[in-house]
Amino acid sequence: MGMKRQFDNRKQPLNAKCATRIFLIKTVMNRFLIHLMRFALAVLAVLLLGGCDVDDDRDHIPAPGNGALFVENNTSWEIRVYVNGEFVGRVGRFSDRPFDLRPGVYRVVLDQKDTARNWRDDVDVITGRLTVLDVADAPDSELDVVVFFD
């Protein structure tokens, strides 16, 4: 009977040149991952410690003794703003604009340019505060407006 040859399933050692290249690649990759992890932790720390200001667009401070009507236009149309029957300005599409006013109750009309959509209501303006009109399109001929104070 002949002798069966048994094969060694263990990998043969690599030559020194290949081993050096693999070591260098692993070292570079480890350093890259360490720097990437440090960067990710730094970004996370800034977000957690610095906080996320969700109303960055509402940094307007009304003039002393005044409040402000702040129109946030979240539609694809320009909006014309009327206060007590007088035109006070326009708010471009997907933008916002403050209108400083004396404290009081005002009749506000928002008219979407080139459409039949509009909104009207009495709105309170409070000293030192923003009265925010968050405007969006509604499925009917009206504008969907949420009013709140900031």
PAROTI-326850 format. One line per field, with one value per residue (C-alpha): x, y, z; chain; residue number from 0. Coordinates in Angstrom, 3 decimals, padded with zeros to 6 digits, always signed. Layout:
N
u c(X;...) .
v c(Y;...) .
w c(Z;...) .
c c(A;...) .
k c(NUM;...) .
This chain:
150
u c(+000.000;+001.200;+001.427;-001.205;+000.172;-001.390;-001.710;-001.145;-004.171;-002.291;-001.248;+002.354;+004.173;+004.313;+007.594;+008.948;+008.135;+004.409;+004.254;+005.759;+003.236;+000.311;+001.612;+001.916;-001.579;-003.053;-001.176;-002.412;-005.983;-005.901;-004.646;-007.310;-010.055;-008.777;-008.840;-012.292;-013.617;-012.130;-013.758;-017.131;-016.905;-016.019;-019.024;-021.278;-019.956;-020.581;-024.138;-024.910;-023.193;-023.980;-027.560;-029.517;-031.360;-034.394;-035.511;-032.327;-034.411;-036.201;-033.293;-035.015;-035.195;-037.974;-037.116;-037.447;-041.113;-042.264;-043.177;-042.911;-045.111;-042.854;-044.118;-042.561;-043.548;-043.241;-044.960;-043.681;-045.485;-044.763;-047.046;-048.253;-048.783;-051.450;-051.873;-055.086;-055.821;-052.434;-049.807;-046.642;-044.487;-043.846;-042.384;-040.622;-041.228;-039.646;-038.371;-039.335;-039.537;-040.214;-042.440;-041.923;-045.204;-046.384;-048.055;-051.734;-054.275;-054.034;-056.143;-053.666;-054.318;-051.917;-052.518;-050.663;-049.561;-051.087;-053.443;-056.785;-055.260;-055.394;-055.738;-057.077;-057.436;-056.884;-053.393;-051.913;-048.486;-046.738;-043.913;-040.487;-041.902;-042.382;-045.867;-045.009;-047.289;-046.118;-047.658;-048.119;-050.304;-053.635;-055.574;-058.394;-058.263;-057.054;-053.568;-052.762;-051.442;-050.308;-049.932;-047.662;-045.362;-041.596) .
v c(+000.000;+003.352;+006.151;+008.840;+012.259;+014.529;+018.192;+020.833;+023.165;+025.896;+028.835;+029.052;+032.086;+035.091;+036.445;+039.408;+041.955;+041.111;+041.012;+044.522;+045.890;+044.372;+045.792;+049.284;+049.123;+048.032;+050.820;+053.477;+052.168;+052.123;+055.720;+056.797;+055.136;+056.753;+060.215;+059.536;+058.474;+061.583;+063.791;+062.069;+062.467;+066.148;+066.756;+064.885;+066.909;+070.197;+069.163;+067.952;+070.726;+073.546;+072.508;+072.673;+075.905;+074.908;+078.479;+079.916;+081.997;+083.734;+085.655;+088.986;+091.274;+093.877;+097.520;+098.657;+099.032;+097.083;+093.543;+091.953;+090.094;+087.353;+085.699;+082.331;+081.553;+077.797;+077.944;+078.178;+081.506;+085.068;+086.358;+089.951;+091.116;+093.659;+095.049;+096.929;+097.233;+098.684;+096.862;+096.475;+094.216;+090.937;+087.659;+085.611;+081.940;+079.660;+082.631;+084.725;+088.371;+090.341;+093.416;+095.530;+096.865;+098.643;+096.274;+095.719;+093.750;+093.947;+092.687;+090.757;+089.589;+087.279;+087.149;+084.621;+086.290;+084.955;+082.553;+082.726;+081.562;+083.943;+084.130;+086.777;+087.053;+089.313;+088.884;+090.051;+091.693;+091.625;+093.900;+092.298;+089.108;+087.669;+086.778;+084.045;+083.275;+079.907;+079.738;+076.575;+075.570;+073.951;+071.628;+074.159;+077.827;+078.948;+079.180;+076.981;+079.399;+078.464;+081.420;+081.266;+083.464;+083.156) .
w c(+000.000;-000.902;+001.538;+001.172;+001.063;+003.660;+002.905;+005.529;+005.503;+007.329;+005.221;+004.325;+005.760;+003.446;+002.346;+004.249;+001.536;+001.504;+005.284;+005.472;+002.952;+004.822;+008.108;+006.573;+005.074;+008.412;+010.203;+007.762;+007.953;+011.761;+011.871;+009.373;+011.408;+014.604;+012.970;+011.517;+014.922;+016.566;+013.931;+014.384;+018.170;+017.792;+015.516;+017.935;+020.881;+019.058;+018.220;+021.733;+023.664;+021.267;+020.763;+017.560;+017.024;+015.004;+014.411;+012.908;+010.512;+013.378;+014.875;+014.254;+017.290;+017.075;+017.642;+021.294;+022.263;+019.189;+018.305;+014.898;+012.475;+011.064;+007.872;+006.966;+003.383;+002.803;-000.581;-004.132;-004.644;-003.580;-000.818;-000.521;+003.075;+004.067;+007.591;+008.401;+004.686;+003.722;+001.679;+003.825;+001.648;-000.118;+001.062;-001.614;-002.187;+000.427;+002.418;+005.410;+006.402;+009.591;+009.786;+012.934;+014.362;+017.497;+019.997;+019.292;+017.293;+013.504;+010.629;+008.467;+004.923;+003.061;-000.675;-002.796;-006.022;-009.276;-007.448;-005.682;-002.388;+000.541;+004.308;+006.653;+010.406;+013.398;+014.813;+018.125;+018.142;+021.536;+022.678;+022.172;+020.613;+017.165;+016.003;+013.505;+010.575;+009.230;+005.740;+003.657;+000.719;+001.538;-000.783;-001.231;-002.240;+001.182;+002.610;+005.607;+008.255;+011.757;+014.138;+017.196;+019.282;+019.439) .
c c(A;A;A;A;A;A;A;A;A;A;A;A;A;A;A;A;A;A;A;A;A;A;A;A;A;A;A;A;A;A;A;A;A;A;A;A;A;A;A;A;A;A;A;A;A;A;A;A;A;A;A;A;A;A;A;A;A;A;A;A;A;A;A;A;A;A;A;A;A;A;A;A;A;A;A;A;A;A;A;A;A;A;A;A;A;A;A;A;A;A;A;A;A;A;A;A;A;A;A;A;A;A;A;A;A;A;A;A;A;A;A;A;A;A;A;A;A;A;A;A;A;A;A;A;A;A;A;A;A;A;A;A;A;A;A;A;A;A;A;A;A;A;A;A;A;A;A;A;A;A) .
k c(0;1;2;3;4;5;6;7;8;9;10;11;12;13;14;15;16;17;18;19;20;21;22;23;24;25;26;27;28;29;30;31;32;33;34;35;36;37;38;39;40;41;42;43;44;45;46;47;48;49;50;51;52;53;54;55;56;57;58;59;60;61;62;63;64;65;66;67;68;69;70;71;72;73;74;75;76;77;78;79;80;81;82;83;84;85;86;87;88;89;90;91;92;93;94;95;96;97;98;99;100;101;102;103;104;105;106;107;108;109;110;111;112;113;114;115;116;117;118;119;120;121;122;123;124;125;126;127;128;129;130;131;132;133;134;135;136;137;138;139;140;141;142;143;144;145;146;147;148;149) .
